[in-house]
């Protein structure tokens, strides 16, 4: 099992709770925030290894939090997994009003949470090395 810290910013509490439980069972420390203000605060205090961000937070909050994180030099290398109901990556980048970023992965929101676990594990293994 890999240790690591993941911040989930998602206002769907049922989805976020299920994702948190699954990641914690894999040995990952997880913090959930339901809004971009809480997410931004947690980025600075919790210092996650990965952020899972719901794109469609109210009032453009997901987009704003993403842009703030990417504008912060201390978070430049933070892997961000964006969850979206949009069908294509170009639509996401257009909505974000930002260029694509090598540390950002866009995934279509799926009810199958298990699809996120190997992605998170791979990102943590890249940071900490396999088996650490």
Secondary structure, DSSP 8 states (H G I E B T S, - for coil): ----EEEEE-S-HHHHHHHHHHHHHTT-EEEEESSHHHHHHHHHHT--SEEEEETT-GGGHHHHHHHHHHH-GGGTT-EEEEEES-S-HHHHHHHHTS---TTEEEEE--S-THHHHHHHHHHHHHHH-TT-
